[in-house]
Amino acid sequence: MTDNRVVLVTGASSGIGYATALAFARRGLNVVGTARDAARLQGLADAIKPLPGKFLPVAADVRDEGDMNRAAQRAVEEFGRLDIIIANAGLGQRGAMIDADWADLSTLIHTNIDGVMLTLKAGVPHLRQNKSGHIVLVSSIVFNLVSPYAATYAATKAFVSSLARSLRFELKPYNIRVTDLRVGRTATGFDDNRLGEGKRKSSGRLPVMSAEQVADGIVRVTLDKPQDTVALRWIDRLIVLGNRLFPNWIGSLAARQYK
């Protein structure tokens, strides 16, 4: 079964983005996947070939306005439209903020904040032309967490979740839905790619879900059961609630985990 809708997925060369591109293609949607690594995108293209949906790889850096404008334009040129945006590309960072290299902090901020905004500025005008669409901003359950030694990363996700809530009102007149997806611990290369002191593995105390589970959740909240704010597991919802009710206690636990 095919579906003529078109979805743009950033950070599609690995992890959640890779799994999400596959999940949408299985449902018959046409997928435009962006990442900096063209070779890994070609691997995704090969994996999608047997599936009902078509795939367009676009080598692009979410921090580059020209790259993202080109990606959105190529989606429209190839498939005639753009309907769904999954702003997934992101990085982690660990270590005391004052001691961190500014180059790491700058890369984190430009990727997790500028990258989301440039993706939206490139793609949303095409959704507005359709007078319909859906945006998923991939945030984290740490968005409201008192998070020593991961403070800057948590702050970038606080920005993403805040942006989602505000955009929901801005884009409602165009029938565009905005989902704030708060992702918990996931088995990807995130830990290995984390900046700063981040290559040490996180504590194993919290359960880990697969990238495929997250991808299935993204597909579900866009195609099957649209929702505005989503945490996929009960443990993730409990963590978000716990930080709202007991922030200092949660912060002390986070300090021991992240240091």
N, C-alpha and C positions, 0 to 999 in steps of 0.2 A: 504494500500500500504506500502511495506517495502523497506528499503534502506540499503544496506550492509555496508555503511560507519559507522565509529565509532567516537564518539565525547567525549572528556574528559572535564568535567566541574568542576572547583574548586569552593569551597564555595557553594556547592549544597544543603545544608540543609535548607536554608531559602532565602528569598528575591529574588534578580535577578537570582542567581544561581539555586534556586529551580524552578522558573518559566521557566528558559531556558532549564533545563533538561526535563521538561514536554513538552515544545514546540518542541524540537527535537524529542522526543519519539512519539509525535503526527504525525510527518512527517515520521515516520518509521525508524529513525536512531537508532542505538544501542548507549546507553549512559553509560558512566562511571562517576559516581558522587563522588567527594571527599569532606569530611568535617571532623572535629574532633569529632562531635557528632554522634555516630553510631546509636543511637535510632532515631534521626530525619531523618537520611538517610533511615532508614527502613520505616518511614512514607512516604518518597518520593517513595520508591520502591513499596509500596502498591498503591499509586496514579497512578503509571505508569503501573501497571499490566494489566489494560484493554486496553492499548494503543498498537499500532502496534510495536513500538520499544521495545527492551529489555533493562533492566537496571542492572548495576553492581554497588552496593555500596561499596566504599572502605574508611574505616575510616583512615584519613591521615591528617597530619599537613603540610601545604605548606611550613613552615619554616624548615622542616626536610628533608634533602636530601634523606635519606633512604626511608622515607615514599613516597616521590614523585616518586622515581625510581620504588618502588614496585607497585604504582598505575598504572604507564605506562606499566609495565611488565604484570600486571594482565589483563589490557585491551587487550593486544596482545594475551595472553594465552587464554582468554575467547572468544574473537571475531576474532582473527587472524590478526588484523590490528589496526592502529590508523590513523585517517584522519584529525580530527579537534580538536583544543585545544582552550578552552575558559578560559583564565586566569582571573577569576572573583573575587576570594577571596580578601578581603581587609577590612581595618578598617579606622575609622575617628578619629580625635583628635581635641580638641578645647582648647584654652587658650593661654596666652602669652607664647612664646617659652622659654624664660629665666626662667620663674617661674614653668614650667611644670616638673613633676616628670620624671627623666631619664628613669625609668622603663616603663612608658607610651610611651615615644618617641622611646625607643628601640624596644618595641613591634610593634609600628606602622611601623617603618622602616623595621624591619625583615619580617613583614607580607606583606607590600605593595611593597617592592623592592625585598628582598630575595625570597619571596614567588613566585613572577612572574618569576624570573630568574631560580629558582629550578624547577618550573613547565616546563619551556621551555627546560632546559637542560635534563630533564627526557623524555619529549615527542617528541621533534623535531627529534632526531635520527631515530625514527620510521617513521616519515613523510618523512624524507630524503630517507629512504629505498624505500618508495612508489614512490619517485620522483614526489610527488604532496601533496597538503594539504592546510589547511587554519588555521590561528591563529587569534584569536580576543583577544586583550589586552584591558580590561575594564579600561579606564581612566576616566577623569572627565572634565567638562567644566572649572574647576578651575585650569587646568594644566598650564595656562598662566596668571592666575589671581593674581594681587597684593592682597594678602589675609591675612591681619593682623588678629591675633587670630585663624587663621587656616593655618598658614604659613607652618608648617611641613607637614601637609596632602597635601597641594597644591604642595609642593616640591616633594613629592613621586609620585604624578600624573604627574608632569613635567618629572620625570625620565621615567615613563611608556610610555608617548607619544614620548619622544625622542628615547627610545629603539625601539619602533615600527617602527619609520622612518628609523633607521639604519638597523634593521633586515630585512626590506623589500629588501634592496640591497643584504645583505648577503645570503638570502634564495631564491632570484629570480632564480639562476641557477638550483635550485631543484624544480621549479614550485610550490613553497609554497608562498601563499599570506598572508600578514600581515595587519590586520585592526586595526587602532587606533580608538576605540569607546569612544567618549567623552560624558559621561552620565550627564544629568542635574538632578535636584531634583526629587527624586523618593520616593514613599510611601513604605518604608520597615522598618525593625528594625534598620536601620543604626544610626539614632539619639540616640536611646536608648542604643546602644552598643558603642557609641563613647567614646573615652578615655578622660581623663582630665576633663574639665568643661563642657563636651559635652552633658550631659543628658538634658540640657535645649533645648526646641524645637527651631528650626530655625524660622526666620521670615516667616510669611505667605504671603509675598508680591509676591513671585514667584510661578507660577503654578506648581503643582506636577503631575507627571505621575505615572502610576502603574508599578509594576515589570513586569507584563504581557506585557505591551507596550514595555518595554526595551527588553524583551525576544523575542518578535515578530521581533523587529528591528535586533537583533543578528542573528536570523534565516534568515531574509531577506538578510542581507549583506553577509551571507555565502553560502546560497543555491540558492537564486533567483536573486539577483542583487549585485554581489560582488563589494565592494568599499574599498578604502584604508583608508580614513579618514571620520568619520561619527559623526555628532551630530544630534540627532533624531528629534529635534523640531526647529522651526524657532527662538524661544526665546533663545534657547541654542546657536545657531549659532550667534545670535546677541550679546550675552554676550561675546563670544570668540572674535568676531570682535571688540566690544567696548573696551575690555582690550588691544587689539593690538593698537587701535588708541588713546584711552584716559585712559591710565593705572592709572594715579594719581586720576582722578575723580572716576573711578571704585573702586580703592582702598579705597577712603574715604567712599563710600557707603558700601563696605564690612566691614569696621571697625565698622560702626554703627550696621550692621546686626549681626556680629559675637561676639562683645564684651559682 
